[in-house]
């Protein structure tokens, strides 16, 4: 997913909790779904950032060779300005872009 195109807010906003648990029937289940998705997003972002920053990796262990790379700083700033994974996951949940299933509920219905 391209997180640059995400319409998630950059800062935390208040949400109506009664609307958040309507789909699942349980606020704790909603929190669990959003948390799992946020962990997935966080892992993807970390992987992307590590891949981009690996281009600038220095394999010398010399303390004297400390330098700043302008491109590396810009990449880091870009990722810092992105919405946090929990905000992206919450927005995806609100927009019904997430798929989840609870096998426990399925078994109890039989």
C-alpha positions in Angstrom: 0.0 0.0 0.0 1.2 3.5 -0.7 1.0 5.3 2.6 1.6 8.7 1.0 -1.9 8.5 -0.4 -3.5 7.6 2.9 -6.1 10.0 4.1 -5.4 9.3 7.7 -4.9 12.3 9.9 -1.4 13.1 11.0 -2.4 13.9 14.6 -4.7 12.2 16.9 -8.4 13.0 16.7 -11.4 12.1 18.9 -13.6 9.3 17.6 -17.1 8.3 18.5 -16.6 4.9 20.3 -20.1 3.8 19.7 -19.5 3.8 16.0 -16.2 2.0 16.3 -17.6 -1.2 17.8 -20.7 -1.4 15.7 -19.2 -3.8 13.2 -17.7 -6.2 15.7 -20.1 -5.9 18.5 -17.2 -5.5 21.0 -14.9 -2.5 21.5 -12.0 -4.8 22.6 -12.3 -6.8 19.5 -12.2 -3.6 17.5 -9.1 -2.5 19.3 -7.4 -5.9 18.7 -8.2 -5.7 14.9 -6.8 -2.2 14.6 -3.7 -3.1 16.7 -2.9 -6.1 14.5 -3.3 -4.0 11.4 -1.1 -1.3 12.9 1.6 -3.8 13.6 1.4 -5.0 10.0 1.7 -1.4 8.7 4.5 -0.7 11.1 6.5 -3.7 9.9 5.9 -2.7 6.2 7.1 0.9 6.9 10.1 -0.4 8.8 11.1 -2.7 6.0 10.7 0.0 3.4 12.8 2.5 5.5 15.5 -0.1 6.1 15.7 -0.9 2.4 16.1 2.7 1.5 18.6 3.5 4.2 20.7 0.4 3.4 21.9 2.2 0.3 23.7 4.6 2.6 25.2 2.0 4.9 28.8 2.4 5.7 30.7 -0.8 6.5 33.7 1.1 8.1 33.9 1.0 11.9 35.9 4.2 12.1 34.6 6.8 14.6 36.4 9.5 12.6 34.2 9.0 9.5 31.0 10.4 10.9 29.2 12.3 8.2 25.7 13.4 7.3 24.1 12.5 4.1 21.5 15.0 3.0 19.5 12.3 1.1 19.4 10.0 4.1 18.2 12.9 6.3 15.4 13.7 3.8 14.3 10.1 3.7 14.1 9.9 7.5 12.2 13.2 7.6 9.7 11.9 5.1 9.0 8.8 7.2 8.7 10.9 10.3 6.0 13.0 8.7 3.8 10.1 7.7 0.7 9.3 9.8 1.4 6.8 12.6 0.5 3.2 11.8 -2.3 3.2 14.4 -3.9 6.2 12.7 -3.7 4.6 9.3 -5.1 1.3 10.7 -8.0 3.2 12.4 -8.8 5.1 9.2 -8.8 1.8 7.2 -11.2 0.3 9.8 -13.5 3.3 9.7 -13.6 3.1 5.9 -14.4 -0.6 5.9 -11.1 -1.4 4.1 -10.1 -4.2 6.5 -11.2 -7.8 6.4 -11.3 -9.9 9.6 -12.9 -13.0 10.9 -13.3 -14.4 14.4 -13.2 -18.2 14.3 -14.5 -18.3 17.9 -17.7 -16.5 17.0 -18.1 -18.8 13.9 -17.8 -21.9 16.1 -20.2 -20.6 18.7 -22.9 -20.0 16.1 -23.0 -23.6 15.0 
